[in-house]
């Protein structure tokens, strides 16, 4: 009798635990979403896709027919080609697409041969996507827009520098920054549209090409800097940026803008020394280029790029970015509203980046 009672109690307890587990699992399933990532083949976009897959979401990757799928080889990914530059064709394509719960809009251009291409790719394409979603009644719960700290331009450039905040008036001085700012303003002008805008500072990590070139330069014993005036630089490791985006998704944040860094302020020499340390401390020759020489080189690259139809790492936009002195910004709202705590400072992030590059 005692044995039978014990068995019944065991089965009853097992049932209750199974019921709780089922309820818990069902709750988790309810939180899984259909997520579209535009610019999915790019550096930031591909990491967003990977994280969404890790969390079990149904992931759609918007790419071009010519896009590389090197970092998009997971069989669970649904691919879709969206012609963001053609509003009529885009409207037709989206008609047959599902209603996505979240759209992470990473598609954009950081380097262009022609100035107008920045506005076509960064502003017009964003506007076309928002208009098509609105027309079709397929507005997602959240539209996360990957912008840039460059939308505010060179502010508070007289030492001691102070952080750029939302209260400041944006003064972008590059075509990249202006085009991104125009897209931001369009999103904010749409009544009730559920945008979330992230304005990261310098984003680095595995798969990024620009910082990889800098690391290669240090490895070859050369470091080049522009001008001698003090420069306060900020960074954010790709995994921390992705983390912040998915915190915003978890909490259902809408109609908010966030600056994002790793919480530290560095100098150009800090960055150089961090890379050197991660590479095993090779000797480095430090070359300081006068501003006039850097400006001349940028203009020359612009002219050659127009002739051969190719964009270079150095151009007039990049020159203005490199000579901006104050890259500090206020991330307090990101911390207070999302509980964002960066896991990677520059030392850890660079070490992880170089380790991954060596493995690849």
C-alpha positions as CSV (number, residue, x, y, z in Angstrom):
1,X,0.0,0.0,0.0
2,X,2.8,2.4,0.9
3,X,4.6,1.5,-2.3
4,X,1.5,2.2,-4.3
5,X,1.0,5.5,-2.5
6,X,4.6,6.5,-3.2
7,X,4.2,5.6,-6.9
8,X,1.0,7.7,-7.1
9,X,2.7,10.7,-5.4
10,X,5.7,10.3,-7.7
11,X,3.5,10.2,-10.8
12,X,1.4,13.2,-9.6
13,X,4.6,15.2,-8.9
14,X,5.9,14.2,-12.4
15,X,2.7,15.3,-14.0
16,X,2.8,18.7,-12.3
17,X,6.4,19.2,-13.3
18,X,5.6,18.2,-16.9
19,X,2.6,20.6,-16.9
20,X,4.8,23.4,-15.6
21,X,7.5,22.6,-18.2
22,X,4.8,22.6,-21.0
23,X,3.5,26.0,-19.9
24,X,7.0,27.3,-19.7
25,X,7.9,26.0,-23.1
26,X,4.7,27.3,-24.6
27,X,5.5,30.7,-23.2
28,X,8.9,30.6,-24.8
29,X,7.4,29.6,-28.1
30,X,5.0,32.6,-28.0
31,X,8.1,34.9,-27.9
32,X,9.6,33.4,-31.0
33,X,9.2,35.7,-34.0
34,X,9.6,36.1,-37.7
35,X,12.5,38.4,-38.1
36,X,13.7,40.0,-41.4
37,X,17.3,41.3,-41.6
38,X,18.1,43.6,-44.5
39,X,21.7,43.9,-45.6
40,X,22.1,40.3,-44.2
41,X,25.3,39.5,-46.1
42,X,27.1,42.5,-44.5
43,X,29.2,42.7,-41.4
44,X,26.5,43.8,-39.0
45,X,23.6,42.1,-40.8
46,X,25.2,38.7,-40.8
47,X,25.8,38.8,-37.0
48,X,22.2,39.8,-36.5
49,X,21.1,36.8,-38.5
50,X,23.4,34.5,-36.5
51,X,22.0,35.8,-33.1
52,X,18.4,35.5,-34.2
53,X,19.0,31.9,-35.2
54,X,20.7,31.1,-31.9
55,X,17.5,32.4,-30.1
56,X,15.3,30.1,-32.2
57,X,13.6,32.8,-34.3
58,X,12.3,32.3,-37.8
59,X,14.9,34.3,-39.8
60,X,14.6,35.9,-43.2
61,X,17.7,37.4,-44.9
62,X,17.2,40.1,-47.4
63,X,20.1,40.1,-49.9
64,X,20.9,41.1,-53.5
65,X,21.3,38.4,-56.2
66,X,25.1,39.3,-56.2
67,X,25.5,39.2,-52.5
68,X,27.9,36.7,-50.9
69,X,26.4,34.0,-48.7
70,X,29.7,33.2,-47.0
71,X,28.3,33.9,-43.5
72,X,24.7,32.8,-44.3
73,X,25.1,29.1,-44.7
74,X,22.6,27.9,-42.1
75,X,19.8,25.9,-43.7
76,X,17.2,27.5,-41.5
77,X,17.6,30.9,-43.2
78,X,14.8,32.0,-45.5
79,X,16.3,34.2,-48.3
80,X,14.4,37.0,-50.0
81,X,15.7,39.5,-52.7
82,X,14.1,42.9,-52.2
83,X,14.7,45.7,-54.7
84,X,14.7,48.6,-52.2
85,X,15.7,51.0,-54.9
86,X,12.5,50.3,-57.0
87,X,9.4,51.2,-55.0
88,X,6.9,49.6,-57.5
89,X,8.9,46.3,-57.7
90,X,9.4,46.3,-53.9
91,X,5.6,46.7,-53.3
92,X,5.0,43.8,-55.6
93,X,7.7,41.6,-53.8
94,X,6.4,42.4,-50.3
95,X,2.9,41.5,-51.3
96,X,3.9,37.8,-51.3
97,X,6.1,38.1,-48.2
98,X,4.9,37.2,-44.6
99,X,4.1,39.8,-42.0
100,X,7.4,40.0,-40.1
101,X,7.3,40.7,-36.3
102,X,10.6,42.6,-36.4
103,X,12.6,44.1,-39.2
104,X,16.3,44.9,-38.5
105,X,17.3,47.3,-41.3
106,X,21.0,47.1,-41.8
107,X,21.1,47.6,-45.5
108,X,23.1,50.7,-46.4
109,X,26.3,52.1,-47.9
110,X,29.4,53.5,-46.1
111,X,31.5,54.1,-49.2
112,X,30.1,55.3,-52.6
113,X,31.7,56.5,-55.8
114,X,29.0,59.1,-56.4
115,X,27.7,61.3,-53.7
116,X,24.1,60.9,-54.7
117,X,24.4,57.1,-54.1
118,X,24.6,57.6,-50.4
119,X,21.2,59.2,-50.5
120,X,19.7,56.6,-52.9
121,X,20.9,53.7,-50.8
122,X,20.7,55.0,-47.2
123,X,17.7,57.4,-47.5
124,X,15.5,56.5,-50.5
125,X,15.7,52.7,-49.9
126,X,14.6,53.1,-46.3
127,X,11.8,55.4,-47.3
128,X,10.6,52.9,-50.0
129,X,10.6,50.1,-47.5
130,X,8.6,52.0,-44.9
131,X,6.1,53.2,-47.5
132,X,5.6,49.7,-48.9
133,X,5.1,48.2,-45.5
134,X,2.6,50.9,-44.6
135,X,0.7,50.6,-47.9
136,X,0.3,46.8,-47.5
137,X,-0.6,47.0,-43.9
138,X,2.5,44.9,-43.0
139,X,4.0,47.2,-40.4
140,X,6.1,45.1,-38.0
141,X,5.9,45.3,-34.2
142,X,9.4,46.9,-34.4
143,X,11.5,48.4,-37.2
144,X,15.0,48.6,-36.0
145,X,17.2,51.0,-38.0
146,X,21.0,50.7,-37.9
147,X,22.2,54.3,-38.1
148,X,25.4,55.9,-36.9
149,X,26.9,58.3,-34.5
150,X,28.0,60.2,-37.6
151,X,24.5,61.6,-38.0
152,X,25.4,64.2,-35.3
153,X,28.7,65.2,-36.9
154,X,31.6,67.0,-35.2
155,X,30.1,68.5,-32.0
156,X,31.9,69.8,-28.8
157,X,35.3,69.7,-30.6
158,X,37.0,72.1,-28.2
159,X,38.8,70.4,-25.2
160,X,37.7,69.3,-22.8
161,X,35.3,67.3,-25.0
162,X,31.9,66.5,-23.6
163,X,29.6,63.7,-24.8
164,X,27.2,64.1,-27.7
165,X,23.6,63.8,-26.5
166,X,20.1,63.6,-27.9
167,X,19.6,67.2,-26.9
168,X,22.3,68.4,-29.3
169,X,21.4,69.6,-32.8
170,X,22.8,67.2,-35.4
171,X,25.3,68.7,-37.8
172,X,26.5,65.8,-40.0
173,X,29.5,66.8,-42.2
174,X,29.6,63.7,-44.4
175,X,27.3,62.4,-47.1
176,X,27.1,59.2,-45.2
177,X,26.0,60.9,-42.0
178,X,23.6,63.3,-43.8
179,X,21.9,60.4,-45.7
180,X,21.5,58.4,-42.5
181,X,20.1,61.4,-40.7
182,X,17.6,62.0,-43.4
183,X,16.4,58.4,-43.0
184,X,16.2,58.9,-39.2
185,X,14.1,62.0,-39.7
186,X,11.8,60.2,-42.1
187,X,11.2,57.3,-39.6
188,X,10.5,59.8,-36.8
189,X,8.0,61.7,-39.0
190,X,5.8,58.7,-39.6
191,X,3.0,58.9,-37.0
192,X,3.0,55.8,-34.8
193,X,5.6,54.0,-36.8
194,X,7.4,51.6,-34.4
195,X,11.0,52.6,-35.1
196,X,14.0,51.9,-32.9
197,X,17.2,53.7,-34.0
198,X,20.6,52.6,-33.0
199,X,23.6,55.0,-33.5
200,X,26.7,53.0,-32.9
201,X,30.2,54.4,-32.8
202,X,33.0,52.5,-34.6
203,X,31.8,48.9,-34.8
204,X,34.5,46.3,-35.1
205,X,34.9,42.5,-34.9
206,X,35.3,39.4,-37.1
207,X,34.3,39.9,-40.7
208,X,34.8,43.7,-40.7
209,X,37.1,44.8,-43.5
210,X,38.1,48.3,-42.5
211,X,39.5,47.5,-39.1
212,X,41.1,44.4,-40.6
213,X,43.1,46.6,-42.9
214,X,44.3,48.6,-39.9
215,X,45.2,45.5,-38.0
216,X,47.2,44.3,-41.1
217,X,49.0,47.6,-41.2
218,X,50.1,47.3,-37.6
219,X,51.2,43.7,-38.3
220,X,53.3,45.1,-41.1
221,X,54.9,47.5,-38.6
222,X,53.2,50.7,-39.8
223,X,50.7,53.0,-38.1
224,X,49.4,56.1,-39.8
225,X,47.5,58.9,-38.1
226,X,46.1,62.3,-39.3
227,X,47.1,65.5,-37.4
228,X,48.3,66.0,-33.9
229,X,45.3,67.4,-32.1
230,X,43.8,65.3,-29.3
231,X,41.2,62.8,-30.5
232,X,38.7,60.9,-28.2
233,X,37.6,57.7,-29.8
234,X,34.9,55.3,-28.9
235,X,34.2,51.7,-30.1
236,X,31.6,49.0,-29.7
237,X,32.3,45.3,-30.4
238,X,29.9,43.7,-32.7
239,X,28.5,41.2,-30.2
240,X,27.6,44.0,-27.8
241,X,25.8,45.9,-30.6
242,X,23.8,42.7,-31.4
243,X,23.1,42.2,-27.7
244,X,21.6,45.7,-27.4
245,X,19.4,45.2,-30.4
246,X,18.0,42.0,-29.1
247,X,17.4,43.6,-25.7
248,X,15.3,46.2,-27.4
249,X,13.4,43.3,-29.1
250,X,12.9,41.5,-25.9
251,X,11.4,44.6,-24.1
252,X,9.3,45.7,-27.1
253,X,10.9,49.1,-27.2
254,X,9.5,51.5,-29.9
255,X,10.0,55.1,-31.0
256,X,13.4,55.5,-29.2
257,X,16.9,56.4,-30.3
258,X,20.1,55.1,-28.7
259,X,23.8,55.9,-28.9
260,X,25.9,52.8,-28.2
261,X,29.6,52.4,-27.3
262,X,31.5,50.0,-24.9
263,X,31.4,52.7,-22.3
264,X,35.1,53.7,-22.5
265,X,37.0,56.5,-24.2
266,X,40.3,55.8,-26.1
267,X,43.0,57.6,-28.0
268,X,44.4,56.6,-31.4
269,X,47.5,55.4,-29.6
270,X,45.4,53.3,-27.2
271,X,43.9,51.5,-30.2
272,X,47.3,51.0,-31.8
273,X,48.9,49.7,-28.6
274,X,45.9,47.3,-28.0
275,X,46.3,45.9,-31.5
276,X,50.1,45.6,-31.1
277,X,49.6,43.7,-27.8
278,X,47.1,41.3,-29.3
279,X,49.6,40.6,-32.2
280,X,52.5,39.9,-29.9
281,X,54.0,43.4,-29.7
282,X,55.6,43.8,-33.1
283,X,57.7,47.0,-33.5
284,X,55.7,49.8,-35.2
285,X,56.8,52.9,-37.1
286,X,54.3,55.7,-36.3
287,X,53.7,58.1,-39.2
288,X,51.7,61.3,-38.5
289,X,50.4,62.7,-41.8
290,X,49.6,66.5,-41.9
291,X,45.9,67.3,-42.4
292,X,46.6,69.0,-45.8
293,X,48.3,65.9,-47.1
294,X,45.5,63.6,-45.9
295,X,42.9,65.9,-47.6
296,X,44.9,65.9,-50.8
297,X,45.1,62.1,-50.8
298,X,41.4,61.8,-50.2
299,X,40.5,64.1,-53.1
300,X,42.9,62.1,-55.3
301,X,41.2,58.9,-54.3
302,X,37.8,60.5,-55.1
303,X,39.0,61.5,-58.6
304,X,40.5,58.1,-59.4
305,X,37.4,56.3,-58.1
306,X,35.2,58.3,-60.5
307,X,37.5,57.3,-63.4
308,X,37.8,53.6,-62.7
309,X,34.4,53.1,-61.1
310,X,35.7,51.9,-57.7
311,X,35.4,53.3,-54.1
312,X,38.4,53.4,-51.9
313,X,38.9,53.1,-48.2
314,X,40.1,56.7,-48.1
315,X,37.8,59.3,-49.6
316,X,36.5,62.8,-48.6
317,X,33.9,61.3,-46.3
318,X,36.4,59.1,-44.6
319,X,38.8,62.0,-44.3
320,X,36.2,64.0,-42.3
321,X,35.5,61.0,-40.1
322,X,39.2,60.4,-39.4
323,X,39.7,64.1,-38.5
324,X,36.7,64.4,-36.2
325,X,38.1,64.9,-32.7
326,X,35.2,64.1,-30.4
327,X,33.5,60.6,-30.7
328,X,32.1,60.4,-27.2
329,X,28.4,60.1,-26.6
330,X,25.8,59.6,-23.9
331,X,24.6,56.0,-23.5
332,X,22.8,56.4,-20.2
333,X,19.3,55.8,-21.7
334,X,20.5,52.5,-23.2
335,X,21.7,51.4,-19.8
336,X,18.7,52.6,-17.8
337,X,16.0,51.5,-20.3
338,X,17.4,48.2,-21.6
339,X,19.8,47.2,-18.8
340,X,22.6,47.2,-21.4
341,X,26.0,46.3,-20.0
342,X,28.8,45.8,-22.6
343,X,30.8,42.6,-22.2
344,X,33.8,43.7,-24.4
345,X,36.2,46.5,-23.9
346,X,38.7,47.3,-26.6
347,X,41.4,44.9,-25.3
348,X,39.1,41.9,-25.1
349,X,37.3,42.7,-28.4
350,X,40.5,43.2,-30.4
351,X,42.0,40.0,-29.0
352,X,38.8,38.1,-30.0
353,X,38.8,39.7,-33.4
354,X,42.4,38.7,-34.1
355,X,42.0,35.2,-32.8
356,X,39.0,34.7,-35.1
357,X,40.9,36.2,-38.1
358,X,43.7,33.8,-37.5
359,X,41.3,30.8,-37.4
360,X,39.7,31.9,-40.6
